[in-house]
Amino acid sequence: MACESALPAIMDEQALMGLNPNADACYRQRALAYFEQLKESQDGWEVCGEALAKGIYSDDHVKFFCFQVLEHQIKYRHGSLTGAQQQLIRETLMKWLQLQLMSTQSEKPFIKNKAAQVFALTFIMEYLTVWPKFFFDLLSLVGLSPHGLDIYLRTLMAIDAEVVDRDILHSPEETRRNTLIKDSMRENCIPALVESWYQILQTYQQSNSELTCQCLEVVGAYVSWIDLNLIANDRFVNLLLSHMSVEELREEACDCLFEIVNKGMDPVDKTKLVESLSQVLQSAGFFIVEQEEDVDFLAKFSRLVNGMGQALVLSWTKLSKMGDVKVAAETLRALEAKVPLMLQLLIHEDDDISANIVGFCYDYLHILKQLPLLTDQQKNNVEAVMLAVMKKLTYDDEYNFENEGEDEAMFVEYRKQLKMLLDRLAQVSPELLLESVRRVFTSTMQNWQTARFMEVEVAIRLFYMMGEALPASHGAHFTGDATKSSALQDMMRTLISSGVSEYHHTSVTLEFFETVVRYDKFFIVEPQHIPNVLMAFLDHRGLRHSSPKVRSRVAYLFSRFIKTLHKHMNAYIEDILSRIQDLLELAPPENGFLALLSNDDQLFMFETAGVLIVNGECPADRKQALMRSLLTPLMEAFRLLLAKLTQEADEERQTALADCLSHAVGFASRTSKAFSNKQTVKLCGCSEVYLDCLQTFLPALSCPVQRGTLRSAVRSFLHRMIICLEEEVLPFIPAASEHMLKDCEPKDLQEFIPLINQITAKFKSQVSPFLQQVFMPLVLAIFEVLSRPAEDNDQTAALENQMLRRSYFSFIQTVASSGMNEVMANQGAENIERVLFTIIQGAVDFPDPVAQKTCFIILSKLVELWGGKDGLVGFPDFIYKHIVPACFLAPLKPTFDLSDAQTVLTLSECTLTLKIIHLKRGLEFVQFLQQEYLPSLQVSPEITQELCQVLQQPDTKVLKNYMKAFFQRAKL
């Protein structure tokens, strides 16, 4: 059947068919249109209300639909309803609720949740005004009916989400309303609600666990803001504790007790509360953790103990600050009585249970750190935490190293928490930690061949972690404190000489290399170990390992190792280069070719090769020869691939070839990272080979296909060469620029401008002729791209244009600030005017404070250059007609938000522009403001006088503050 338009007066049965998820698209579309129609119509909601109140429809999707229409009405149109209509909504909801009491069948949870949301919205709108008896009406209607109480409890949770939940952002008005609601509830109905909860818990604790758990959740949610005495009393707490022994209820009871313990209160009262709870739990046998098999409950119980422990820590901290020594000492005793339980939970084999107690453990160690002397028991506690952390850091058999999923990610996160404990242990007792780690490490390294991989990995991991746990400036662990450095040196010798790098497990291999690089300064002290470690990096243990993950990580670690120790590599340079030669080959674009390293990994290898060549002690001609042998294969491959690309018609192959060409340029670029400036390039005799690279790569700019990829790669190479070759690059720039400005996309231009800015800032007057030549072509290319039509709602295009505009203004700023007055001055009057108007437009019309700020900086600079007596002809006229108005019109725009920090910076630059105009034009400018401009804005003579006086004062800060206040007043 064809889709027809819906009828408004009664429910459109055919449209309702479209609510079924399996309905045809045609019906679904019609249902959507019908929903919009009912929302917008004046009385559509009444049709839905009646359907709910009379239980006309049995289809769940229709019921949900009706509640949605009602929800929209209450949320967005409640204020425009008459008293009678509001009364009708209340009656509708209560009639629907009555139907639930009479029904033998409970509604689906998604219907009940939506109904609860609608009840909660009505409550928020009407509780403070026309429905103060909301809860009493609900309770008197539902009594102790389970179906009714289900809706009542869901409504309470929905109210909590709307009124209390701190994770939801509220407007100031909503926050004020929510505060009033909570105050009124505390005063009028909370005791009655608490009593209802007690009755529900007592009545249904044995017969309806689902309802009881719901009620416990409500108590936990509300306890944070109601009077705690209503809950933390014998009657209620005993009931909750009895639930702790019921399998179906105890997890929710645990959460509820946690919320009670978590409530902010006086430290003495909090300690008493925690202690009384603790005694009852202990006497009921809950502290005997090893007897409990239910890990889900233990995870909740661990969270509760964590809350109790942290509450006592907080009480101790507050009491200590108050100077209440006696009560603080009692609190510390109470806290330390929980440490054995804390340790049992920390060491538990289930990581969730262990993770939930880490916070208490961390805070306890923080207390110990503050104590002047530790007792023997406290020292034992520290050692016990240390042993627990060492044990829990260990991988289990199930960890999947090849395909890490969610469980593995959770263990990695858990390890981070344990690392925090280890760092805190190092602050409490560094000597004890170092000695314990050394003991574990040494014994494991002696027997690594027979030990399981997780034992070997964790031993090396602990040694690695010492590098962060024990502070050292810039990784200098092998100087200073003799005890520490000799222990670490001893462990490093053991790590390298034990042969553990041969262990056949990726986790051990990776940990070995990570640790070697973490302690790379060791090799400065004992360079005799370098050859052994170099071999490990270069053979089957490292760069030629069977695992791609290991090879990839080792490529990065090797580059770090070489960078730190390049002064000690002289004897090995040529040997290393010959061993890694095949890893420096450009992977061909053929599918199915499996290279040992990915392109990203190869970048590190090329950088490493560059560092080795540049920092070697061989003569310049040898360095030149080595660099040429490194780069020549890249250039040869580049020429061949570029020729192939220009002939290739298949787009997929084109992309593969362009990526390969891009990698070749990237590798060459990366080798230059070893040079800090032109001087080092010249000293190594490498200028010529990089110029050859330039001449090889630049023809790619005129390639008609895959422009984006190729341009991006060559542009990055030019950036590096400007640093390495300086003015030797200049002859290549004009032709390169010409190619890069042809058929531009916004992204091309955006990336090209920083290159021109770099050249302008570095070479200044040397590039003035080139800049004069490229200035208008570049500006026109930008104008052309910005003028291209785009869809109104195309966010990507709008953002690209905004970024391009910013780049354009930064280019004009660079030129204006470079001292090359002639670049812009020689563009001809018409072109100058066109550019100037774009800057005025940028300052005033586009609500982008970053670009606006740049525009005002440009205007200030131009006034400085051309605004004096011997400036550009006609420019003073432009100042008065356009720059001065821009300084007032921009801040007066509604989009100019003076509460935004970036906008305030823009205003600051705008004010400086006015100041510079005054410096250049003097009294003439003041008179213009007094007699012409400010009167045209209807500024009063008094304010005009005041502004002109402040403008003439030397203190710019005073003027900035005054202008901010001036515009704030003007916007009121």
KAURBEL-V369298 format. One record per pair of residues at least 4 apart in sequence whose C-alpha atoms are under 8 Angstrom apart, sorted by sequence separation. I is the first residue (numbers start at 1). GAP is how many residues later the second one is. D is the distance in whole Angstrom. If there is no record, write none. Layout:
BEGIN
i,gap,d
I,GAP,D
I,GAP,D
END
This chain:
BEGIN
i,gap,d
7,4,8
8,4,8
12,4,6
13,4,7
14,4,7
15,4,8
16,4,8
19,4,7
23,4,6
24,4,6
25,4,6
26,4,6
27,4,6
28,4,6
29,4,6
30,4,6
31,4,6
32,4,6
33,4,6
34,4,6
35,4,6
36,4,6
37,4,6
40,4,8
41,4,8
43,4,7
44,4,7
45,4,6
46,4,6
47,4,6
48,4,6
49,4,6
50,4,6
51,4,6
52,4,7
58,4,8
59,4,7
60,4,6
61,4,6
62,4,6
63,4,6
64,4,6
65,4,6
66,4,6
67,4,6
68,4,6
69,4,6
70,4,6
71,4,6
72,4,6
73,4,5
74,4,5
77,4,7
81,4,6
82,4,6
83,4,6
84,4,6
85,4,6
86,4,6
87,4,6
88,4,6
89,4,6
90,4,6
91,4,6
92,4,6
93,4,6
94,4,6
95,4,6
96,4,7
97,4,7
98,4,7
99,4,6
107,4,6
108,4,6
109,4,6
110,4,6
111,4,6
112,4,6
113,4,6
114,4,6
115,4,6
116,4,6
117,4,6
118,4,6
119,4,6
120,4,6
121,4,6
122,4,6
123,4,5
124,4,8
126,4,5
127,4,5
128,4,6
133,4,6
134,4,6
135,4,6
136,4,6
137,4,6
138,4,6
139,4,6
144,4,8
145,4,6
146,4,6
147,4,7
148,4,6
149,4,6
150,4,6
151,4,6
152,4,6
153,4,6
154,4,6
155,4,6
156,4,6
157,4,6
158,4,6
159,4,6
160,4,5
161,4,5
170,4,6
171,4,6
172,4,6
173,4,6
174,4,6
175,4,6
176,4,6
177,4,6
178,4,6
179,4,6
180,4,6
181,4,6
182,4,6
183,4,6
184,4,6
185,4,5
186,4,5
189,4,6
190,4,6
191,4,6
192,4,6
193,4,6
194,4,6
195,4,6
196,4,6
197,4,6
198,4,6
199,4,6
200,4,6
201,4,5
203,4,8
204,4,5
205,4,6
208,4,6
209,4,6
210,4,6
211,4,6
212,4,6
213,4,6
214,4,6
215,4,6
216,4,6
217,4,6
218,4,6
219,4,6
220,4,8
222,4,6
223,4,7
227,4,8
228,4,6
229,4,6
232,4,7
233,4,6
234,4,6
235,4,6
236,4,6
237,4,6
238,4,6
239,4,6
240,4,7
241,4,7
242,4,7
245,4,8
246,4,6
247,4,8
249,4,6
250,4,6
251,4,6
252,4,6
253,4,6
254,4,6
255,4,6
256,4,6
257,4,6
258,4,6
259,4,6
265,4,7
266,4,6
267,4,6
268,4,6
269,4,6
270,4,6
271,4,6
272,4,6
273,4,6
274,4,6
275,4,6
276,4,6
277,4,6
278,4,6
279,4,6
280,4,6
281,4,7
282,4,6
288,4,8
294,4,6
295,4,6
296,4,7
297,4,6
298,4,6
299,4,6
300,4,6
301,4,6
302,4,6
303,4,6
304,4,6
305,4,6
306,4,6
307,4,6
308,4,6
309,4,6
310,4,6
311,4,6
312,4,6
313,4,6
314,4,6
315,4,6
316,4,6
317,4,6
318,4,6
319,4,6
320,4,6
324,4,6
325,4,6
326,4,6
327,4,6
328,4,6
329,4,6
330,4,6
331,4,6
332,4,6
333,4,6
334,4,7
335,4,7
338,4,6
339,4,6
340,4,6
341,4,6
342,4,6
343,4,6
344,4,6
350,4,6
351,4,6
352,4,6
353,4,7
354,4,7
357,4,6
358,4,6
359,4,6
360,4,6
361,4,6
362,4,6
363,4,6
364,4,6
365,4,6
366,4,7
367,4,7
374,4,6
375,4,6
376,4,6
377,4,6
378,4,6
379,4,6
380,4,6
381,4,6
382,4,6
383,4,6
384,4,6
385,4,6
386,4,6
387,4,6
388,4,6
389,4,6
390,4,7
395,4,7
400,4,6
404,4,5
405,4,6
406,4,6
407,4,6
408,4,6
409,4,6
410,4,6
411,4,6
412,4,6
413,4,7
414,4,6
415,4,6
416,4,6
417,4,7
418,4,6
419,4,6
420,4,6
421,4,6
422,4,6
423,4,7
424,4,6
425,4,6
426,4,4
429,4,6
430,4,6
431,4,6
432,4,6
433,4,6
434,4,6
435,4,6
436,4,6
437,4,6
438,4,6
439,4,6
440,4,6
441,4,6
442,4,6
443,4,7
444,4,6
447,4,6
448,4,8
451,4,6
452,4,7
453,4,6
454,4,6
455,4,6
456,4,6
457,4,6
458,4,6
459,4,7
460,4,6
461,4,6
462,4,6
463,4,7
464,4,8
465,4,6
466,4,6
467,4,7
472,4,6
473,4,8
481,4,6
482,4,6
483,4,6
484,4,6
485,4,6
486,4,6
487,4,6
488,4,6
489,4,6
490,4,6
491,4,6
492,4,6
493,4,6
494,4,5
495,4,7
496,4,7
499,4,8
504,4,8
505,4,6
506,4,6
507,4,6
508,4,6
509,4,7
510,4,6
511,4,6
512,4,6
513,4,6
514,4,6
515,4,6
516,4,6
520,4,8
521,4,7
522,4,6
523,4,5
529,4,7
530,4,6
531,4,6
532,4,6
533,4,6
534,4,6
535,4,6
536,4,7
537,4,7
538,4,6
539,4,6
540,4,4
541,4,5
546,4,8
547,4,6
548,4,6
549,4,6
550,4,6
551,4,6
552,4,7
553,4,6
554,4,6
555,4,6
556,4,7
557,4,6
558,4,6
559,4,6
560,4,6
561,4,6
562,4,5
565,4,7
566,4,7
569,4,6
572,4,6
573,4,6
574,4,6
575,4,6
576,4,6
577,4,6
580,4,7
581,4,7
589,4,8
597,4,6
598,4,6
599,4,6
600,4,7
601,4,7
602,4,6
603,4,6
604,4,6
605,4,6
606,4,6
607,4,6
608,4,6
609,4,6
610,4,6
611,4,6
612,4,6
618,4,6
619,4,7
620,4,6
621,4,6
622,4,6
623,4,6
624,4,6
625,4,6
626,4,6
627,4,6
628,4,6
629,4,7
630,4,8
631,4,6
632,4,6
633,4,6
634,4,6
635,4,6
636,4,7
637,4,6
638,4,6
639,4,6
640,4,6
641,4,6
642,4,6
643,4,7
644,4,6
649,4,8
650,4,6
651,4,6
652,4,6
653,4,6
654,4,6
655,4,6
656,4,6
657,4,6
658,4,6
659,4,6
660,4,6
661,4,6
662,4,6
663,4,6
664,4,6
665,4,6
666,4,6
667,4,7
668,4,7
669,4,7
676,4,7
677,4,7
678,4,6
679,4,6
680,4,6
681,4,6
682,4,6
686,4,7
687,4,6
688,4,6
689,4,6
690,4,6
691,4,6
692,4,6
693,4,6
694,4,6
695,4,7
697,4,8
699,4,7
703,4,7
706,4,6
707,4,6
708,4,6
709,4,6
710,4,6
711,4,6
712,4,6
713,4,6
714,4,6
715,4,6
716,4,7
717,4,6
718,4,6
719,4,7
720,4,6
721,4,5
722,4,5
725,4,6
726,4,8
729,4,7
730,4,8
732,4,6
733,4,6
734,4,6
735,4,6
736,4,6
737,4,6
738,4,7
740,4,7
744,4,6
745,4,7
746,4,6
747,4,6
748,4,6
749,4,6
750,4,8
751,4,7
752,4,7
753,4,6
754,4,6
755,4,6
756,4,6
757,4,6
758,4,6
759,4,6
760,4,5
763,4,6
764,4,7
767,4,6
768,4,6
769,4,6
770,4,6
771,4,5
772,4,8
773,4,8
774,4,6
775,4,6
776,4,6
777,4,6
778,4,6
779,4,6
780,4,6
781,4,6
782,4,6
783,4,6
784,4,7
790,4,7
794,4,6
795,4,6
796,4,6
797,4,6
798,4,6
799,4,6
800,4,6
801,4,6
802,4,6
803,4,6
804,4,6
805,4,6
806,4,6
807,4,6
808,4,6
809,4,6
810,4,6
811,4,6
812,4,6
813,4,6
814,4,6
815,4,8
816,4,7
821,4,6
822,4,6
823,4,7
827,4,6
828,4,6
829,4,6
830,4,6
831,4,6
832,4,6
833,4,6
834,4,7
835,4,7
836,4,6
837,4,6
838,4,6
839,4,6
840,4,6
841,4,5
842,4,6
848,4,6
849,4,6
850,4,7
851,4,6
852,4,6
853,4,6
854,4,6
855,4,6
856,4,6
857,4,6
858,4,6
859,4,6
860,4,6
861,4,6
862,4,6
863,4,4
864,4,7
866,4,7
867,4,6
871,4,7
874,4,7
875,4,6
876,4,7
877,4,6
878,4,6
879,4,5
880,4,6
881,4,7
882,4,6
883,4,6
884,4,7
885,4,6
886,4,6
887,4,7
888,4,6
889,4,6
892,4,7
899,4,8
900,4,6
901,4,7
902,4,7
903,4,6
904,4,6
905,4,6
906,4,6
907,4,6
908,4,6
909,4,6
910,4,7
911,4,6
912,4,6
913,4,6
914,4,6
915,4,6
916,4,6
917,4,6
918,4,5
921,4,6
922,4,7
923,4,6
924,4,6
925,4,6
926,4,6
927,4,6
928,4,5
929,4,5
930,4,6
931,4,7
932,4,6
933,4,7
934,4,7
935,4,5
939,4,7
940,4,6
941,4,6
942,4,6
943,4,6
944,4,6
945,4,6
946,4,6
947,4,6
948,4,6
949,4,7
955,4,7
956,4,6
957,4,6
958,4,6
959,4,6
960,4,6
961,4,6
962,4,6
963,4,6
964,4,6
965,4,6
966,4,6
967,4,6
968,4,7
7,5,6
11,5,8
18,5,5
23,5,6
38,5,8
39,5,7
51,5,5
52,5,8
57,5,7
58,5,8
72,5,8
73,5,6
81,5,6
107,5,6
122,5,8
126,5,5
127,5,5
143,5,8
144,5,7
159,5,8
160,5,6
170,5,6
184,5,8
185,5,6
186,5,8
200,5,8
204,5,7
223,5,7
231,5,6
232,5,6
244,5,7
245,5,6
265,5,6
281,5,6
282,5,5
319,5,5
320,5,6
348,5,7
349,5,8
374,5,6
399,5,8
400,5,8
404,5,7
425,5,7
426,5,8
451,5,7
467,5,8
472,5,6
480,5,7
495,5,7
496,5,8
503,5,7
504,5,8
522,5,8
523,5,8
536,5,6
537,5,5
538,5,5
539,5,5
540,5,5
545,5,7
546,5,8
588,5,7
597,5,6
618,5,7
648,5,7
649,5,7
675,5,6
681,5,5
682,5,6
721,5,7
722,5,7
744,5,6
759,5,8
815,5,7
816,5,7
827,5,6
841,5,7
847,5,8
862,5,7
863,5,8
866,5,4
867,5,7
878,5,7
879,5,6
880,5,7
891,5,6
898,5,6
899,5,7
917,5,8
918,5,7
927,5,8
928,5,6
929,5,5
930,5,7
934,5,6
935,5,7
939,5,6
6,6,6
17,6,7
18,6,7
38,6,5
39,6,7
51,6,7
57,6,7
100,6,7
126,6,7
127,6,8
142,6,5
143,6,8
162,6,8
231,6,7
243,6,6
244,6,4
281,6,7
292,6,7
319,6,7
348,6,6
368,6,7
478,6,8
479,6,6
503,6,7
523,6,7
536,6,6
537,6,6
538,6,7
539,6,7
540,6,7
545,6,6
587,6,8
648,6,6
675,6,6
681,6,6
701,6,7
846,6,8
865,6,7
866,6,5
890,6,7
897,6,6
898,6,6
929,6,8
935,6,8
953,6,8
18,7,8
37,7,8
38,7,7
100,7,8
127,7,7
142,7,6
161,7,8
204,7,7
205,7,6
243,7,5
244,7,7
346,7,7
347,7,6
426,7,6
444,7,7
477,7,8
478,7,5
501,7,8
502,7,8
523,7,6
543,7,8
544,7,6
562,7,8
616,7,8
722,7,6
760,7,7
790,7,7
825,7,7
896,7,7
918,7,6
18,8,8
19,8,8
20,8,8
78,8,8
123,8,7
204,8,6
223,8,8
319,8,7
320,8,6
345,8,6
346,8,4
399,8,8
400,8,7
425,8,7
448,8,6
467,8,8
477,8,6
478,8,7
501,8,6
542,8,7
543,8,5
587,8,7
721,8,7
740,8,8
741,8,7
759,8,8
815,8,7
816,8,8
824,8,7
843,8,7
844,8,7
867,8,6
868,8,8
917,8,7
918,8,7
950,8,7
951,8,6
6,9,7
18,9,4
19,9,6
244,9,6
261,9,8
289,9,8
319,9,5
345,9,5
346,9,7
399,9,6
542,9,6
543,9,8
614,9,7
645,9,6
701,9,7
815,9,8
842,9,7
843,9,4
866,9,7
867,9,6
935,9,8
950,9,6
17,10,7
18,10,4
243,10,6
244,10,7
368,10,8
467,10,8
478,10,7
613,10,6
700,10,6
701,10,6
842,10,6
843,10,7
866,10,8
934,10,7
17,11,8
18,11,7
52,11,7
123,11,7
200,11,8
201,11,5
317,11,8
346,11,6
444,11,7
445,11,7
477,11,8
478,11,7
501,11,6
543,11,6
700,11,8
718,11,8
760,11,8
930,11,8
15,12,6
18,12,7
19,12,6
200,12,7
241,12,8
261,12,8
316,12,5
345,12,7
346,12,7
444,12,6
500,12,8
542,12,6
543,12,6
645,12,6
740,12,8
843,12,5
867,12,8
950,12,8
14,13,8
15,13,8
18,13,5
139,13,8
240,13,6
261,13,7
315,13,8
316,13,8
583,13,7
613,13,7
644,13,8
645,13,7
701,13,8
842,13,6
843,13,6
17,14,7
52,14,7
138,14,7
164,14,7
201,14,7
583,14,7
613,14,7
700,14,8
930,14,6
15,15,5
16,15,6
51,15,8
52,15,8
163,15,5
200,15,7
201,15,8
316,15,6
342,15,7
444,15,7
642,15,8
786,15,6
840,15,7
929,15,8
930,15,7
947,15,8
15,16,5
315,16,7
316,16,6
641,16,7
698,16,7
839,16,6
863,16,8
891,16,7
49,17,7
240,17,8
365,17,8
495,17,8
537,17,7
610,17,7
697,17,7
48,18,5
49,18,8
163,18,8
197,18,6
342,18,8
441,18,5
584,18,7
930,18,8
15,19,7
48,19,7
163,19,8
312,19,7
313,19,8
342,19,7
440,19,6
441,19,7
583,19,7
641,19,8
642,19,7
839,19,8
929,19,8
312,20,8
641,20,7
839,20,8
45,21,8
48,21,7
49,21,7
441,21,8
537,21,7
584,21,7
12,22,8
48,22,7
197,22,7
312,22,8
313,22,7
393,22,6
437,22,8
441,22,7
583,22,7
584,22,7
782,22,8
926,22,6
3,23,6
312,23,6
638,23,6
887,23,6
3,24,7
6,24,8
45,24,6
361,24,8
492,24,8
513,24,8
694,24,8
859,24,7
887,24,7
5,25,8
45,25,6
393,25,7
437,25,6
438,25,8
668,25,8
4,26,8
93,26,7
309,26,6
392,26,8
437,26,7
638,26,7
782,26,7
887,26,8
3,27,7
492,27,8
887,27,7
6,28,6
45,28,7
232,28,7
463,28,8
8,29,8
309,29,7
389,29,6
635,29,8
711,29,7
779,29,8
8,30,7
35,30,8
39,30,6
492,30,8
634,30,6
809,30,7
884,30,7
38,31,7
634,31,8
690,31,8
90,32,8
228,32,8
389,32,8
434,32,7
509,32,7
577,32,7
665,32,7
8,33,8
39,33,7
389,33,7
489,33,7
496,33,8
509,33,8
749,33,7
918,33,8
35,34,7
39,34,7
274,34,6
634,34,7
918,34,8
9,35,8
116,35,6
120,35,6
124,35,8
217,35,7
220,35,7
224,35,7
501,35,7
701,35,7
8,36,7
11,36,7
115,36,8
116,36,8
119,36,6
120,36,7
123,36,8
190,36,7
194,36,7
213,36,6
216,36,6
220,36,4
223,36,7
224,36,7
306,36,8
386,36,7
496,36,7
712,36,8
719,36,6
727,36,8
734,36,7
741,36,8
746,36,8
915,36,7
10,37,7
11,37,8
194,37,8
202,37,8
212,37,7
216,37,6
219,37,7
220,37,7
223,37,6
274,37,8
305,37,8
496,37,7
631,37,6
702,37,6
711,37,8
715,37,7
718,37,8
722,37,7
730,37,8
737,37,8
741,37,7
744,37,7
9,38,8
116,38,6
117,38,7
120,38,6
121,38,8
198,38,7
201,38,8
205,38,8
217,38,8
220,38,8
221,38,7
224,38,8
274,38,8
538,38,8
687,38,7
691,38,8
698,38,7
701,38,6
879,38,8
53,39,5
112,39,6
116,39,4
120,39,5
191,39,7
209,39,6
213,39,6
217,39,7
220,39,5
224,39,5
386,39,7
502,39,7
573,39,6
701,39,7
712,39,8
719,39,8
746,39,6
49,40,7
52,40,7
53,40,7
115,40,8
116,40,8
186,40,7
209,40,6
213,40,8
216,40,6
220,40,7
223,40,7
224,40,8
241,40,8
271,40,8
430,40,7
501,40,7
510,40,6
517,40,7
573,40,7
708,40,7
715,40,7
734,40,8
741,40,7
745,40,7
20,41,6
54,41,8
55,41,7
101,41,7
106,41,6
113,41,7
117,41,6
186,41,8
232,41,8
270,41,7
271,41,6
343,41,7
347,41,5
506,41,7
509,41,8
513,41,7
520,41,7
524,41,7
527,41,7
538,41,7
744,41,8
813,41,7
915,41,8
19,42,6
50,42,7
53,42,5
54,42,7
112,42,8
113,42,8
116,42,6
117,42,8
120,42,8
270,42,8
339,42,8
343,42,7
346,42,7
347,42,8
427,42,8
477,42,8
523,42,8
538,42,8
809,42,7
813,42,8
816,42,7
840,42,7
844,42,6
19,43,7
49,43,6
53,43,5
98,43,7
302,43,7
349,43,8
382,43,7
426,43,6
475,43,8
478,43,7
510,43,8
514,43,7
517,43,7
521,43,8
569,43,7
573,43,7
681,43,6
840,43,7
843,43,7
52,44,6
55,44,7
74,44,8
94,44,8
98,44,8
101,44,7
205,44,8
271,44,7
347,44,8
426,44,6
475,44,7
477,44,8
478,44,6
506,44,7
510,44,8
513,44,7
517,44,6
520,44,7
521,44,8
524,44,8
681,44,7
806,44,7
810,44,7
813,44,7
817,44,7
821,44,7
912,44,8
251,45,8
255,45,7
258,45,7
262,45,6
270,45,7
343,45,8
347,45,7
423,45,7
424,45,8
476,45,7
477,45,8
520,45,8
551,45,8
552,45,6
556,45,7
559,45,6
563,45,7
566,45,7
678,45,7
806,45,5
809,45,6
813,45,5
816,45,6
844,45,7
845,45,7
16,46,7
19,46,8
53,46,8
64,46,8
68,46,8
71,46,8
75,46,7
101,46,6
251,46,5
254,46,6
258,46,5
261,46,7
262,46,8
419,46,8
423,46,5
475,46,7
551,46,7
552,46,7
555,46,6
559,46,7
562,46,7
566,46,7
570,46,5
584,46,8
677,46,6
678,46,5
805,46,7
809,46,7
812,46,7
816,46,7
840,46,7
844,46,4
64,47,6
67,47,7
71,47,5
74,47,7
78,47,8
100,47,6
101,47,6
250,47,7
254,47,6
257,47,7
261,47,6
267,47,8
268,47,7
386,47,7
422,47,7
423,47,8
464,47,8
478,47,7
555,47,8
569,47,7
570,47,6
662,47,7
666,47,7
669,47,8
676,47,8
677,47,5
678,47,5
825,47,8
843,47,7
849,47,8
60,48,8
63,48,7
67,48,7
70,48,7
74,48,7
100,48,6
267,48,4
460,48,8
548,48,7
556,48,6
559,48,7
563,48,7
567,48,7
585,48,8
586,48,7
658,48,6
662,48,6
665,48,6
669,48,5
672,48,7
676,48,7
677,48,8
678,48,6
775,48,8
847,48,6
885,48,8
911,48,7
912,48,8
251,49,6
255,49,7
258,49,6
262,49,7
266,49,8
267,49,8
310,49,7
383,49,8
438,49,7
442,49,7
445,49,7
548,49,7
552,49,6
555,49,6
556,49,8
559,49,5
562,49,8
566,49,6
567,49,8
585,49,8
661,49,7
665,49,7
675,49,7
775,49,8
847,49,7
911,49,6
64,50,7
71,50,8
98,50,8
251,50,8
254,50,6
258,50,8
261,50,7
303,50,8
306,50,7
310,50,5
313,50,7
434,50,8
441,50,8
445,50,7
457,50,6
461,50,6
464,50,8
555,50,6
558,50,8
562,50,7
566,50,8
659,50,7
666,50,8
772,50,8
853,50,8
856,50,8
863,50,8
867,50,7
60,51,7
67,51,7
74,51,8
97,51,7
267,51,7
302,51,6
306,51,5
309,51,5
313,51,7
449,51,8
457,51,5
460,51,6
464,51,5
467,51,7
586,51,8
654,51,8
655,51,7
658,51,7
662,51,5
666,51,7
669,51,7
772,51,5
776,51,7
128,52,8
267,52,7
289,52,8
302,52,8
305,52,7
306,52,8
442,52,8
446,52,7
448,52,7
453,52,7
456,52,7
460,52,7
463,52,8
467,52,7
544,52,7
654,52,7
658,52,7
662,52,8
665,52,7
672,52,7
768,52,7
771,52,6
772,52,7
850,52,7
853,52,7
857,52,6
860,52,7
864,52,7
868,52,5
908,52,6
911,52,7
128,53,7
299,53,6
300,53,8
303,53,5
306,53,7
307,53,7
310,53,7
434,53,8
438,53,7
445,53,7
747,53,7
750,53,7
754,53,8
761,53,7
849,53,6
850,53,8
853,53,4
856,53,6
857,53,8
860,53,5
863,53,7
864,53,8
867,53,6
868,53,7
907,53,8
97,54,8
127,54,8
135,54,8
287,54,6
299,54,4
302,54,6
303,54,6
306,54,5
313,54,8
449,54,7
453,54,8
457,54,7
461,54,8
464,54,7
746,54,6
750,54,5
753,54,6
757,54,6
760,54,7
764,54,6
768,54,8
769,54,8
772,54,7
849,54,5
852,54,6
853,54,8
856,54,5
859,54,7
863,54,6
867,54,7
289,55,7
295,55,7
298,55,6
299,55,8
302,55,6
445,55,7
448,55,8
453,55,7
460,55,7
746,55,7
749,55,7
753,55,7
756,55,8
760,55,7
764,55,8
765,55,6
768,55,6
772,55,7
776,55,8
128,56,8
144,56,7
289,56,7
764,56,7
850,56,7
853,56,6
857,56,7
860,56,6
864,56,7
124,57,8
299,57,7
639,57,7
646,57,7
747,57,8
750,57,6
754,57,8
757,57,6
761,57,6
849,57,6
853,57,7
856,57,7
860,57,8
863,57,7
907,57,7
135,58,8
295,58,7
362,58,8
366,58,7
369,58,7
396,58,7
631,58,8
635,58,6
638,58,8
642,58,7
646,58,7
746,58,6
750,58,8
753,58,6
757,58,8
760,58,7
268,59,8
275,59,7
355,59,6
358,59,7
362,59,6
365,59,7
369,59,5
395,59,5
627,59,7
638,59,8
646,59,7
154,60,8
271,60,7
351,60,8
358,60,8
361,60,8
365,60,7
368,60,7
394,60,6
607,60,8
610,60,8
611,60,7
614,60,6
624,60,6
645,60,8
150,61,7
153,61,7
157,61,6
160,61,7
394,61,7
606,61,6
610,61,5
614,61,7
623,61,6
624,61,5
628,61,6
635,61,6
149,62,8
153,62,6
156,62,7
160,62,7
355,62,8
362,62,7
366,62,8
606,62,8
609,62,7
610,62,7
611,62,8
623,62,7
624,62,5
627,62,8
631,62,8
635,62,8
351,63,7
358,63,8
365,63,7
394,63,8
395,63,8
603,63,7
607,63,5
608,63,8
610,63,7
611,63,5
620,63,7
621,63,7
623,63,8
150,64,8
157,64,8
394,64,6
599,64,7
603,64,6
606,64,6
607,64,5
610,64,6
620,64,5
621,64,6
146,65,7
153,65,7
393,65,7
602,65,8
606,65,5
607,65,7
619,65,8
620,65,5
624,65,8
604,66,8
607,66,7
898,66,8
589,67,6
603,67,6
607,67,7
390,68,8
589,68,6
614,70,7
898,70,8
589,71,6
390,72,8
588,72,7
587,73,8
586,74,8
892,75,7
891,76,7
586,77,8
586,78,7
892,78,7
892,79,7
401,105,8
401,106,8
END
